[in-house]
Amino acid sequence: MKLINETKVDTKALRDLIYEVARREGYNEPGYLKGLIVEATNGTRQSHKGRASLALHWRGAGDDPAYRKFGKRMWLTLPPKIDTATLAATIAHEMAHNMGMEHSAMNSDLLYCNPLAWAAQWPMPERAERKAASSGPVERLASAHARLKRARTRLKLATTIVKRWERRIARLEKMTS
């Protein structure tokens, strides 16, 4: 599964929740998660939203143009305050679409994304802030020294290659004259 996380939520926690939903809700059919692409973005509404490509021919039932275009894909929009039980239900609902299920085939809990009790206490920490790279004069000087060392190494290698070709050409010129 490929997870494109543009939210404030920790990527590992979100990935773990998706895998747990697949395991607990029965969407662990061999090969299903392997090709799945999930895009998660921040939303402004107070509710979770989702979309998914309806994979009719994943089950051999037909050929959906959206599935041909997007493959097994799911889009999640997370609200500012995340309720993990509702998020898990939304993920399960969209996984059902990926598996080829239409709304008419879903039970009411799955259709209306009723919160999944087991996910209520699921830890969903925010992503740790990335430390900005320090670019003080000492760090810049150390970086410059390291780059100079690499440049000298590349120059030495290039010089060796030039000398080798000069020797080879001289040897070939002797043979032809």
N, C-alpha and C positions, 0 to 999 in steps of 0.2 A: 504494500500500500504506500502510495505517495501522499504525504500530507503537506499542503501549502498553507501555512499558518500565518495570517496577517493580523492576528488578534493579540490582546494583552495576556492571553492565557498561555501557560507553559506548554510547549509543544509535546513533550513527553507525556504529560498528564492527559492531554487531549487524545493523543494516539492510544494510550493505555485504555481510556474510556471507550474509544471506538472498537478496539479489539475485544474488550469485555462485553460490550453490547452484542457484538457478533457471536461471541461464545455463549452468552446466557440466553439470547433470544433466538438462537438456532440458525444464524446466518453464517455458519462456518463451513459451508459447502466447499469441498476442495477446489482451489483456484479462484474463489470469489474475491478474497481480500488481495490476492496477488496483483491483479490489474487495476484495483480501485484507486481513483484519484479523488482526494477530498480537499476542497478549498474552503478555508474558514476565514471569515472576515468579521469586523466589528460592525454592529448595527446601532441605531439610535432608538429604536422601538424597545418596549419593555418585554417583548416576547421573542422566543427563538423562532427562526425561520429556516426552511430548508427546501432544496430542489434536488432532483436526481433524474438521471436519464433512465427511462423505462426500458429495461433490457429484455424485451420479449424473446429475442432469439437466444438469450443466455440459457433459457429453458427449452429452446427449440420450438417456440410457438409462433415465430414470425420475424419480421424485419422492421424495426422502428428506425426512422431516419435520424432521430436525435441520438440514438445509440450508435449508429454508424458514424455520426459526426463527433460525438464526445466520448464514446466508450463507456466503461463503468465509471461514472463520475457523480460526485455528490457535492453540493454547495451548501454550506452552513453559514447562517448569519447569527452571531451571538449578541445578546443585549448587554448593556453596561453591567447589570447585576445578573450573574449567571446562576440559574437553578439547575444543578446537575441532574436531578431526577427528570425534569422536563427536557433538558438537552439530550439525555440518553433516549428518551421516548422519541424525540425528533430524529435522532440518528437511526433508531430502529425503523421508523416510518420510511425514511429515505432509503435504507437498506432493502426494505421490502420492495420498493420501486425498482432498485437495481437488480433484484432477483426476478423481476417480471410481474410483480403483483400490482394490480390496479386498485383504485379506491373501492370499487364494488366488491372486491374479494377480501378486504381487510375487516377484521373484527372492530368493534367500536373503540376499544382501548388503543389499538394500533392506529386506527383512522384519525382519532381526535388527539393523538399524542398525550394520552393520560400519563402522568408522571410514573416512572418506574421506581418502586419503593427501594429496591436494593441500591440504587444510585444516589439516594438522597444524601448520604454522608461521604460521597466520593470526593477526595481532595482535588481541588482545581486551583492550584496556586497561580499567581500572576508570573509572567515571564520575568526573569531577573534582568535588571538593566545591564546593558553591556557597558563595560568600562571604556571610556573614551581613551584612545591612544594618546599617551603623553608625548608631546613633541618639544620638550625643553632642549636647551642647547647641548646638554650632556648626551641625551638620547640621539640627537641628530648627528653629533660627532661620532658616536659609536657606530651608528648606521653607515656613515660615510666611510669609516675605516673598513667595515665589513664589505661594503661594495667595492672599495678599491682592491681589497685582497682577492675578491672573486674576479675582478677585471684582470689583475695580474696573472691569475691562474689561467684564465681564458687566453690571454696573450701568449703565455708560455706554451700552451697547447697548440695555438695557431702557428707559432714560430716553429715548433717541432714538425708540424704537418708541412709547412713550406720547405723546410730543410729536406724532409724525406722526398718531396716531389722534385726538388732541385737535383738530388742525388740520382733519382730514378731517370730523370730527363738526361742528365750527363751520361749515365750508363747506356741509355738507348741511343744517344748521339754517337757514342764511341762505336756501338755495334753497327750503325748505319754508315759510318764513314770509312 
